[in-house]
Amino acid sequence: MLVTPLSGREPPPRRPAPDAVTRRLRLTSWQGPKNKRRWITNSAGVDLLELAPVAEQTLPTNRPASPVSSVASGELTANRPAGRLRRPRWHDRHVPSDDLRPALPRIAVCGISLEASTFSPALTTATMLSPRRGREVLDAWDFWRESGSLADRAEWIGILQARNIAGGAIPADDYALLKAEILADLVATVAEGPLDGLVLDIHGAASVVGLDDMEGDLAVAVRTVVGPDCLLSSGMDLHGNVSRTLAETVDLLTTYRTAPHVDWQETKERAARNLVDRLALPPGRRRPAKAWVPVPILLPGEMTSTRQEPAASLYARVPEIEALDGVLDAGIWIGYPWADEPRNRAVVMVVGDDADLAMAEATGLARELWARREEFGFVAPTGSLEEVLTSAIASPARPYVISDSGDNPTAGGAGDVTWTLTELLASEALAASGKRAIYASIPDGVGALAAAEAGVGADVRLTLGARVDARTAPPVQVAGRVVAVVPSEDNLEVVVRTPAVDVVLTRRRRPYHLERDFTRLGLDPRTADIVVVKIGYLEPELFDLAADWMLALTPGGVDQDLARLGHRRIQRPMFPLDDVSSVDPTAGAVLFPGDTGA
């Protein structure tokens, strides 16, 4: 066990902020010789961000030219109207309405939230991450909106928060620009007055091309700007990763306790509430001790659902530990298996003012997790697609739901793998059975636009999919009749009816988790014979409507068969990929003492 003392608390001497910083933040970029170091600095001469050389991208992708502009002419722009790069103004914040109450803590909110597979050729650009800025950041959560449960506990300051459904890695330049904008606005905010706290809104499983541990990198950069006295808090996904860097840098960490994640909003609020509660304590008592225990387990979420054992009882232990006197929070991060990075593994953390108790409970829970590792199994019966389809055809259950798990877009799959759809359309057994299937979905912008232009009632022949991930199957030929065209603000959905399969075709990748996702297209999943969805474990509505279901072990960027993916950079040995008979699961435990730890 390592005990790591907290780094020095004395803030650096303050110098008066130049007028250019307080009135108008300008960023400049120095471009050195090729493959040398580049820096973004502010007008005060403070280095904000080092831009590392980026290797040429060789993965196949349909990524358009980056919509994010570069640092040029002394101004940072990120595909937004001129003048948007500035310090947050009064309308970007929530200040209680009765008065300014200077005693209220100033808390900034920022982050980048993504689950990204490094085994997928897809990329997630800055535009895809749909950054919110200023007031929009605060409007995303009820608890710090006007009249929210925490609205009057602090002066909340929205900076930038970028989020998207799971996908591929973020290109390095896109991440660099988002990070620089976050740091720039934080510099401007700190110039107005010190920040007492910061909510780092992250998932925990983002990846950046050429960079390990995006969340740790962002946390360290943020810490450099806000200083050592500002408390950082984060509420994460239990499928995220907690590197040692992240654990050391962020003062308060908590995570979801359910999978599927029915407690996601509760967790985000808990992270904010823990922060304001700690800021109510006197300085010198605010930072709790943190026990961090990495456990060499790497399992997909479909084997660790809290609907079943052993996860159900392991996660039930978390609130029991949290309730102990001297403990503030506890969590199990089961980790993200579809990225090949040294940080990918399970982690147990306990945070509290009693350092010895935090370490004892964290190592104890880690040993419980390790002792039950062999009990983890898939949340549903599994099989090859042929086996699963055979069972669905033979079953009297209706609807029979099949999870096309290998290309699940909400786990990081590209979404346009055609392998399963190709097999369905070619299945003689399905055609002979007289049963029909719904397939959701295949994204293809060109195909969706062509089908929509042909219109409802038109017979079409389309070549679809595999524009991003063509590794397991080429584009698929779909011939049928257009029976629905449903445009929306950010997408276009079309249903093409073939002899045995209703194919849901979309302009943009999206999940199908809710009953209304189908009914709005004129499809009734409750009366369908077979419903095939690109998903892992079934989300609550699909789970409730399924008369029976199986999980098909299909190929893709989030293949459930981890051995087929070929991890090369994770720490070894790792369960279940290696012999772990001689492993001590708590050998890497570290205690960060905090203000009150022994």
C-alpha positions in Angstrom: 0.0 0.0 0.0 1.3 3.4 -0.9 0.5 6.6 1.0 0.9 9.6 -1.1 1.1 13.0 0.6 -0.9 15.7 -0.8 1.1 18.2 -2.9 1.9 21.6 -1.4 -1.1 23.7 -0.7 0.4 27.2 -0.8 -0.9 28.9 -3.9 1.6 30.7 -6.1 2.0 34.5 -5.6 -0.7 36.4 -7.4 0.2 39.0 -9.9 -2.3 41.6 -11.2 -4.1 40.2 -14.2 -3.4 42.3 -17.3 -6.4 44.3 -18.5 -6.4 42.1 -21.6 -7.2 39.1 -19.4 -10.0 40.7 -17.5 -11.6 42.4 -20.5 -10.8 40.2 -23.5 -9.0 36.9 -23.5 -6.8 36.4 -26.5 -5.1 33.1 -27.3 -1.9 32.9 -29.3 -0.3 29.8 -30.7 3.4 29.3 -31.4 4.1 26.8 -34.1 7.6 25.5 -33.9 9.4 23.3 -36.4 7.6 20.2 -37.5 7.1 17.6 -34.8 8.4 20.0 -32.1 6.4 21.3 -29.1 3.7 23.9 -29.6 2.0 25.9 -27.0 -1.2 27.9 -26.6 -0.7 30.8 -24.2 -3.0 33.6 -23.0 -2.2 37.2 -23.2 -0.7 37.2 -19.7 2.0 34.8 -21.1 0.7 31.8 -19.1 1.0 28.5 -21.0 -2.4 26.9 -21.2 -1.9 23.9 -23.4 0.8 22.0 -25.1 -0.2 20.7 -28.5 1.6 17.4 -29.1 2.5 16.3 -32.7 -0.2 14.1 -34.1 0.5 11.1 -36.1 -1.3 10.8 -39.5 -4.7 9.1 -39.1 -4.7 5.8 -41.0 -8.0 4.3 -39.7 -10.8 4.0 -42.3 -13.5 6.5 -41.5 -16.1 8.6 -43.1 -15.1 11.6 -41.1 -15.7 14.9 -43.0 -13.1 17.6 -42.9 -12.9 18.8 -39.3 -15.6 21.4 -38.6 -13.5 22.9 -35.8 -11.2 25.7 -37.0 -7.6 26.0 -35.9 -6.0 28.6 -33.7 -5.3 31.4 -36.1 -4.8 35.2 -36.1 -4.5 35.2 -32.4 -8.1 34.0 -31.8 -9.4 30.6 -30.8 -12.7 29.8 -32.6 -14.6 26.5 -32.5 -17.3 26.6 -35.1 -19.3 29.3 -33.3 -20.2 32.9 -34.0 -17.6 35.6 -33.6 -17.3 36.9 -30.1 -18.4 33.7 -28.3 -14.9 33.2 -26.9 -15.1 35.2 -23.7 -15.3 34.9 -20.0 -18.7 33.8 -18.8 -21.0 36.7 -18.1 -23.8 37.1 -15.7 -26.3 35.2 -17.8 -24.0 32.2 -17.9 -24.5 31.7 -14.2 -27.0 31.1 -11.6 -26.8 33.6 -8.7 -29.6 33.4 -6.1 -32.1 36.1 -6.8 -32.5 37.7 -3.4 -29.0 39.2 -3.3 -25.5 38.4 -4.4 -24.5 36.9 -1.1 -20.7 37.1 -1.4 -20.4 34.2 1.1 -21.8 31.7 -1.5 -19.1 29.6 -3.1 -18.2 30.2 -6.7 -18.4 26.9 -8.6 -17.6 26.3 -12.3 -19.0 23.5 -14.4 -17.1 22.0 -17.4 -16.1 18.7 -18.9 -16.0 16.4 -21.9 -18.2 13.2 -21.6 -17.8 10.3 -24.0 -17.4 6.5 -24.1 -15.0 5.7 -26.9 -13.9 2.4 -28.4 -10.3 2.3 -29.6 -11.3 -0.9 -31.5 -13.6 1.0 -33.8 -12.4 3.0 -36.8 -15.0 5.7 -36.1 -14.0 9.1 -34.8 -15.9 11.6 -32.7 -15.3 15.2 -33.7 -15.8 18.2 -31.6 -18.9 19.1 -33.5 -20.3 15.6 -32.8 -19.8 16.3 -29.1 -22.3 19.2 -29.3 -20.6 21.6 -26.9 -22.8 23.5 -24.6 -21.5 26.9 -23.3 -22.4 29.2 -20.5 -26.0 29.1 -19.4 -26.7 26.0 -21.6 -24.3 24.0 -19.4 -26.4 24.7 -16.3 -29.7 24.2 -18.1 -28.8 20.6 -18.8 -29.4 19.6 -15.1 -32.5 20.3 -13.0 -30.7 20.5 -9.7 -28.8 23.8 -10.3 -31.4 25.4 -12.5 -33.6 28.2 -11.1 -35.5 26.7 -8.1 -33.5 23.5 -8.3 -32.4 21.6 -5.2 -28.9 23.1 -5.3 -29.6 26.4 -7.1 -29.2 28.6 -4.0 -26.2 26.7 -2.6 -23.6 28.3 -4.9 -23.0 30.7 -7.7 -22.9 28.2 -10.5 -20.8 29.2 -13.6 -21.2 27.4 -16.8 -18.0 27.0 -18.8 -18.2 24.3 -21.5 -19.5 20.8 -21.5 -19.3 18.5 -24.5 -21.2 15.2 -24.7 -22.3 12.6 -27.2 -23.4 9.0 -27.2 -20.6 6.5 -27.3 -18.5 6.4 -30.4 -14.9 6.4 -31.6 -11.9 8.3 -30.3 -11.7 12.1 -30.5 -9.1 13.4 -33.0 -6.2 15.0 -31.1 -6.7 18.5 -32.6 -10.4 18.5 -31.8 -9.7 17.6 -28.2 -7.0 20.2 -28.0 -9.3 22.9 -29.1 -12.1 21.9 -26.7 -9.6 21.7 -23.9 -8.1 25.1 -24.8 -11.5 26.7 -24.8 -12.3 25.3 -21.3 -9.0 26.5 -20.0 -9.4 29.9 -21.6 -12.8 30.5 -20.0 -11.5 29.3 -16.7 -8.6 31.7 -16.8 -11.0 34.5 -17.4 -13.3 33.3 -14.7 -10.4 33.0 -12.2 -9.3 36.5 -13.1 -12.6 37.8 -11.8 -12.1 36.0 -8.5 -10.9 32.7 -7.2 -13.1 29.6 -7.7 -14.0 27.6 -4.6 -15.1 24.5 -6.5 -15.5 22.9 -9.9 -17.7 20.1 -11.2 -15.8 18.1 -13.8 -18.6 16.5 -15.8 -17.1 13.4 -17.4 -18.0 9.8 -18.3 -14.6 8.2 -17.7 -14.1 6.2 -20.9 -13.3 8.9 -23.5 -10.3 8.3 -25.7 -8.2 10.7 -27.8 -6.1 9.6 -30.7 -2.5 9.5 -29.5 -3.3 10.2 -25.8 -3.9 7.9 -22.9 -6.3 9.0 -20.1 -8.2 12.0 -21.5 -10.0 12.5 -18.2 -6.8 12.6 -16.2 -5.2 15.0 -18.7 -8.1 17.4 -18.6 -8.3 17.2 -14.8 -4.6 18.1 -14.4 -4.9 21.0 -16.9 -8.0 22.3 -15.1 -6.2 22.0 -11.7 -3.3 24.1 -13.1 -5.7 27.0 -13.9 -8.0 26.9 -10.8 -5.2 26.3 -8.3 -4.7 24.0 -5.4 -7.4 25.4 -3.1 -10.3 24.8 -5.5 -12.2 21.6 -4.8 -12.9 19.4 -7.8 -15.8 16.9 -7.9 -17.0 14.5 -10.5 -19.9 12.0 -10.9 -18.9 9.3 -13.4 -20.3 6.3 -15.2 -19.4 3.0 -13.6 -18.1 1.9 -17.0 -15.6 4.7 -16.8 -11.9 4.4 -15.8 -10.2 6.0 -12.8 -6.5 6.3 -13.4 -4.2 7.2 -10.6 -3.8 10.6 -12.1 -7.6 11.2 -12.0 -7.9 9.8 -8.5 -5.2 12.1 -7.2 -6.3 15.2 -9.0 -10.1 15.2 -8.4 -11.0 15.6 -4.7 -14.5 14.1 -4.7 -15.4 11.2 -7.0 -18.6 9.2 -7.1 -20.2 6.9 -9.7 -23.4 5.3 -10.8 -24.5 2.3 -8.8 -26.9 0.7 -11.3 -26.5 -0.9 -14.7 -28.6 -0.1 -16.7 -28.0 3.4 -15.3 -31.3 4.3 -13.7 -29.5 6.5 -11.1 -27.5 8.7 -13.5 -29.2 11.9 -12.6 -29.0 11.1 -8.9 -25.3 10.5 -9.3 -24.7 13.8 -11.0 -26.6 15.6 -8.3 -24.7 13.7 -5.6 -21.4 14.9 -7.1 -22.6 18.5 -6.9 -24.1 18.1 -3.5 -20.9 16.5 -2.0 -19.0 19.5 -3.3 -21.2 22.2 -1.8 -21.4 20.3 1.5 -17.6 20.1 1.7 -17.2 23.8 0.8 -19.4 24.6 3.8 -16.6 23.2 6.1 -13.8 25.5 7.2 -10.7 25.6 5.0 -8.3 22.8 6.1 -11.1 20.3 6.7 -12.6 20.2 3.2 -10.5 17.6 1.4 -11.4 14.0 2.4 -9.0 11.2 2.2 -9.3 8.9 -0.9 -8.5 5.2 -1.0 -8.0 4.1 -4.6 -7.7 0.3 -5.3 -7.2 -0.8 -9.0 -8.4 -4.4 -9.5 -7.2 -6.4 -12.5 -10.6 -7.2 -13.9 -11.8 -6.2 -17.4 -15.4 -7.2 -18.2 -18.1 -5.9 -20.5 -21.1 -4.3 -19.0 -23.3 -7.1 -20.3 -21.6 -9.4 -17.7 -21.7 -7.0 -14.8 -25.3 -5.7 -14.8 -26.7 -5.0 -11.4 -29.9 -6.9 -12.4 -28.1 -10.1 -11.4 -25.5 -11.5 -9.1 -22.8 -10.9 -8.2 -23.0 -7.3 -9.2 -26.4 -6.8 -7.4 -25.0 -7.6 -4.0 -21.6 -6.0 -4.6 -23.1 -2.7 -5.5 -25.6 -3.1 -2.6 -22.5 -2.9 -0.4 -21.7 0.6 -1.7 -24.4 2.6 0.2 -23.7 0.5 3.3 -20.1 1.6 3.3 -21.2 5.2 2.5 -23.3 5.2 5.6 -20.4 4.5 7.9 -19.3 7.4 10.2 -16.2 8.9 8.7 -17.1 7.9 5.1 -18.4 10.4 2.5 -18.8 8.2 -0.6 -17.9 4.8 -2.1 -17.9 3.4 -5.6 -17.1 0.5 -7.9 -16.0 1.5 -11.4 -16.1 -1.8 -13.3 -14.2 -0.1 -16.2 -14.4 0.1 -19.9 -13.2 -3.0 -21.9 -13.3 -1.7 -25.4 -10.3 0.6 -25.2 -6.7 -0.6 -25.2 -5.1 1.7 -22.6 -3.1 1.0 -19.4 -5.9 2.5 -17.2 -8.6 0.1 -18.4 -9.6 -2.1 -15.4 -11.9 -2.1 -12.4 -11.3 0.4 -9.5 -12.8 0.6 -6.0 -12.7 3.9 -4.2 -13.8 5.1 -0.8 -13.7 8.7 0.2 -14.0 10.1 3.7 -12.5 11.9 6.6 -11.3 8.7 8.4 -8.4 7.7 6.2 -7.7 4.4 7.8 -11.4 3.4 7.5 -11.5 4.5 3.9 -8.6 2.3 3.0 -9.9 -0.7 5.0 -13.3 -0.5 3.4 -11.9 0.0 -0.1 -9.5 -2.9 0.1 -12.2 -5.0 1.7 -14.7 -4.3 -1.1 -12.0 -4.9 -3.7 -11.2 -8.3 -2.3 -15.0 -9.1 -2.3 -15.1 -8.1 -6.0 -12.0 -10.2 -6.8 -13.3 -13.3 -4.8 -16.5 -13.3 -6.9 -14.9 -12.6 -10.3 -15.7 -16.1 -11.7 -19.4 -15.6 -10.9 -19.9 -12.9 -13.5 -21.8 -14.0 -16.6 -23.8 -12.6 -19.4 -27.1 -11.0 -18.4 -29.0 -13.2 -20.9 -28.5 -16.4 -22.9 -25.9 -15.9 -25.6 -24.9 -17.5 -28.8 -23.8 -16.9 -32.4 -26.3 -15.0 -34.5 -27.3 -18.3 -36.2 -28.0 -19.9 -32.9 -29.9 -16.9 -31.6 -32.0 -16.5 -34.7 -32.8 -20.2 -34.7 -34.1 -19.9 -31.1 -36.1 -16.8 -32.0 -37.8 -18.5 -35.0 -38.6 -21.6 -33.0 -39.9 -19.7 -30.0 -43.7 -19.0 -29.5 -42.7 -15.9 -27.5 -43.5 -12.6 -29.1 -41.7 -10.2 -29.4 -38.5 -12.1 -29.2 -35.7 -9.5 -28.9 -32.2 -10.1 -30.2 -29.3 -7.9 -29.1 -26.9 -7.2 -32.0 -24.2 -6.6 -29.4 -20.9 -6.2 -31.4 -21.9 -2.9 -33.0 -23.8 -1.3 -30.1 -23.7 2.5 -30.7 -24.2 3.2 -27.0 -21.1 1.3 -26.1 -18.8 2.7 -28.8 -19.7 0.8 -31.9 -19.6 2.6 -35.2 -23.2 1.7 -35.7 -22.9 0.9 -39.5 -21.5 -2.6 -39.3 -23.7 -4.5 -41.8 -22.7 -8.1 -40.8 -25.9 -8.9 -38.9 -28.3 -7.2 -41.3 -26.6 -9.1 -44.2 -27.2 -12.4 -42.4 -30.8 -11.6 -41.7 -31.7 -10.6 -45.2 -30.1 -13.8 -46.5 -31.6 -16.1 -43.9 -33.6 -18.9 -45.6 -34.9 -20.1 -42.2 -36.4 -16.7 -41.4 -38.0 -16.4 -44.9 -39.5 -19.9 -44.6 -40.8 -19.4 -41.1 -43.4 -16.8 -42.1 -42.1 -14.6 -39.2 -41.1 -11.0 -39.7 -38.3 -9.1 -38.0 -37.6 -5.4 -37.3 -34.0 -4.4 -37.6 -32.9 -1.2 -35.8 -30.8 0.2 -37.3 -28.4 1.0 -40.0 -27.1 4.6 -40.4 -26.3 5.8 -43.9 -26.9 9.4 -44.8 -26.8 9.0 -48.6 -29.2 6.0 -48.4 -31.6 7.7 -46.0 -31.8 10.8 -48.2 -32.3 8.7 -51.4 -35.2 6.7 -49.8 -36.8 9.8 -48.4 -36.7 11.5 -51.8 -38.3 8.5 -53.4 -41.1 8.8 -50.9 -43.5 6.5 -49.1 -44.8 3.8 -51.3 -41.7 3.8 -53.6 -39.8 0.6 -54.3 -36.1 1.2 -53.8 -32.8 -0.6 -54.1 -30.2 0.8 -51.8 -26.5 0.1 -50.9 -26.2 0.8 -47.2 -23.7 0.9 -44.3 -20.0 0.0 -43.9 -19.0 3.5 -44.7 -17.1 3.7 -41.3 -16.6 0.1 -40.3 -16.3 -2.3 -43.2 -13.9 -4.7 -41.5 -16.4 -7.6 -41.1 -18.8 -7.0 -44.0 -19.1 -4.7 -47.1 -22.1 -2.5 -47.7 -25.4 -4.4 -47.8 -27.9 -4.4 -50.7 -31.4 -3.6 -49.4 -34.4 -3.9 -51.8 -37.9 -3.1 -50.6 -40.7 -0.6 -50.3 -40.4 2.7 -48.3 -43.2 2.6 -45.7 -42.2 5.5 -43.4 -40.2 8.7 -43.7 -39.8 10.6 -40.4 -37.6 13.7 -40.5 -36.6 15.4 -37.2 -34.5 18.3 -36.2 -31.2 16.4 -36.2 -32.0 13.2 -38.1 -33.9 11.4 -40.8 -35.4 8.0 -40.2 -36.8 5.7 -43.0 -38.4 2.3 -42.8 -37.7 0.0 -45.8 -39.9 -3.1 -45.9 -38.3 -6.2 -47.4 -40.0 -9.6 -47.7 -39.0 -10.7 -44.1 -37.3 -7.6 -42.4 -38.4 -4.1 -41.8 -35.1 -2.2 -42.0 -34.8 1.1 -40.0 -32.5 3.3 -41.9 -31.2 6.6 -40.4 -29.2 9.6 -41.6 -27.3 9.7 -38.4 -26.4 7.0 -35.9 -28.7 6.7 -32.9 -29.9 4.2 -30.4 -33.4 2.5 -30.2 -34.0 2.0 -26.5 -37.6 3.2 -26.1 -40.9 1.8 -27.4 -41.7 5.2 -28.9 -38.5 5.0 -31.0 -40.4 2.4 -32.9 -44.0 3.5 -32.8 -43.2 6.9 -34.1 -42.0 5.1 -37.3 -45.3 3.1 -37.5 -43.7 0.0 -36.1 -45.2 -1.9 -33.1 -42.5 -3.8 -31.3 -45.0 -5.4 -29.0 -46.7 -7.3 -31.8 -43.6 -8.0 -33.8 -42.3 -11.5 -34.1 -38.6 -10.7 -33.8 -37.0 -7.3 -32.9 -33.2 -7.0 -33.6 -31.6 -4.0 -31.9 -28.0 -2.8 -31.9 -27.6 -2.8 -28.1 -25.9 -4.8 -25.3 -28.1 -5.5 -22.2 -31.6 -4.3 -22.8 -32.6 -0.9 -21.5 -35.6 -0.9 -19.1 -38.4 -0.4 -21.7 -37.0 -3.0 -24.1 -36.5 -5.4 -21.2 -40.1 -5.0 -20.1 -41.7 -5.5 -23.5 -39.5 -8.5 -24.5 -41.4 -11.8 -24.1 -37.9 -13.4 -24.4 -34.5 -12.4 -25.5 -31.0 -13.4 -26.3 -27.7 -11.6 -26.8 -26.0 -12.4 -30.1 -22.2 -12.4 -30.0 -21.7 -10.5 -33.2 -18.5 -8.8 -34.5 -17.8 -5.1 -34.3 -15.9 -2.4 -32.3 -17.5 -3.5 -29.0 -17.3 -7.2 -29.5 -18.3 -9.0 -26.3 -15.6 -11.6 -27.0 -12.7 -9.6 -25.6 -10.2 -12.2 -26.7 -11.1 -11.5 -30.3 -10.2 -7.8 -30.0 -6.6 -8.4 -29.0 -5.7 -6.0 -26.2 -2.0 -5.1 -26.3 -1.5 -2.2 -24.0 -3.6 -2.9 -20.9 -1.8 -3.9 -17.7 -1.3 -7.6 -17.4 -2.1 -10.1 -16.1 -5.8 -9.3 -16.4 -8.9 -11.4 -15.6 -10.4 -13.0 -17.7 -7.7 -12.8 -20.4 -4.8 -14.2 -18.3 -3.9 -16.6 -15.6 -4.4 -14.5 -12.4 -4.0 -17.3 -9.8 -1.0 -15.5 -8.2 -2.4 -12.0 -8.3 -2.9 -9.9 -5.2 -5.9 -7.7 -6.1 -5.0 -4.9 -3.6 -1.3 -4.7 -4.4 -1.8 -1.4 -6.2 -3.9 0.3 -3.4 -3.0 4.0 -2.8 -4.2 6.3 0.0 -4.4 10.0 -0.7 -4.7 11.4 2.8 -6.5 14.7 2.2 -6.9 17.4 4.8 -7.9 15.2 7.7 -6.3 11.9 6.8 -3.8 10.3 9.1 
